[in-house]
């Protein structure tokens, strides 16, 4: 009986240590995945900023350039919802994406403000999301 009890205790300790190792590995993998999502989000926002500059400085097919802005902003919107530690920031990015999609005529006039807000977000300035929220609030949701 004593031998079985000692074997059970040793087996419990080994199982507990294995469980702790797997939990640590899982937490490390979650951290790495979150970092990957964060990097992809930042890359998408950087692409939007480049697309806005291309739109302003470009000639030719402006609708195609605007569609590139919309496409990259949609990518950023998708990645922001995969990041765990963002709260209201997700809502702001989603609203910006919606405004770009639904109100292209108004947003084309406010691309400079959008570029500034997104660049501030990329530079990790606290005011970037506030600027984006102010931009969304300035859009007339009744018009085009």
N, C-alpha and C positions, 0 to 999 in steps of 0.2 A: 504494500500500500504506500509506504514511504517513497519507494522508488518511482511509482506512477505519479505521485504528487510532485516530485522533483522534476520528472520529465515534462509534466504538464506546465509547470512554472517556467522551465527553460523554453519550451515551445511557445508559450505566451510572450515571453520577453523577445524572442526572435521575431515573432509575428508583429509585435508592437513596433519594433525597430524597423522592420520592413515597411510597415504602414507609414511611419514617419518619413522614411526615405521617399516613398511614392508621393506623399503629400507635398514634400519639398520639391520634387521634380515637377509635379503638376503646377505648383505656384510659379516656378521658374518659367515653365512653358507659357503660362498665361501672361506673365510679364513680357516675355519675348514677342508673343503675338500682339499684345497691346502696343508695344513699341513699333512693330511692323505697321499696324493700322495707323498709328500716329504719323509715321514717316510717309505713308502713302497719302494721308490727308494733307500734310504739308506740301507734298509734291503736287497734288491736284490744285491746291490754292496757288502755288507758284505758277502752274500752267495757266490758270485763269488770269493772273496778273500779266503774264507774257501775252496772252491772247488779247487782253484789253489794249495793251500797247500796240500790238499788231493791228488791231481794229482802228485805233486812232491814227496811226501812221501809214496805214495801207491805202492802196487804191484798188479798184476792181470790185470783185464780188464781196460786198460788205455783208450780205446775208450769210454767206458761208462763214465769214469771220465771226459773226454774231453766234452762229450755231456752234462754233468751236468753243466760244465762251460758255454757252449753255451746257454743252457736253461736259466740259471740264468741271463746271460748277456742280453738275449732277453727280459726277464722280466724287467730288469733295463731300457733297451731301451724303452720299452712300457711306463713305468711310467715317464721317463724323459720328454716325449712329452706331458704329462698332466700337467706339472708344468709350470706356466705362466711366472715366473720371470727369467727363464734361456734363454739365447740366443744362442751364439755359442757353449755353453756347450752341447746342444742337438745334434748338428752336430757332435761333437767329440765323444760322446757316441755312436751315430749311426754308425760312421765310425769304431770304435773299434768293435762293434757288427758285422759289415759286414766283417771285417778282420778275426775275429774268425770263421765266417761261411765259407768264401771263401778261406782262406789261412791257413788251419789248420797246415800244416807242418811248415810253417814259424812261426806261432803264438806259436806252442809248444816250440819252441826254445826261445821265448821272454816272456814266462810266468812270469819270475822274474820281468821284467820291467813292465809288466801289473799289477802285484800284487802291486808293489811300487806305481804306478800311482793311482790305485784305492784306496789304503790305504791313500794316500795323499788327495784324493778327500773326503774320509770319515772323515779324520781328519780336513777337511775344510782348508787345506793349499792351497794357491793360485796357487801353481805350479802343482797340480795334473792334471788339464786339459791340461796344457802345456806339461807335460810328456806323457800323453795319445796321444796328437796330434803328438809329436815327434815319438812315437812308430808307429803310423799309417803311418807317412811319411817314416819311415825306411823299411816298407814292400814293397817288389818288386811286384807290381801289375800285372806284366806280367807272373809271375811264379805261382807255387802252394804254 
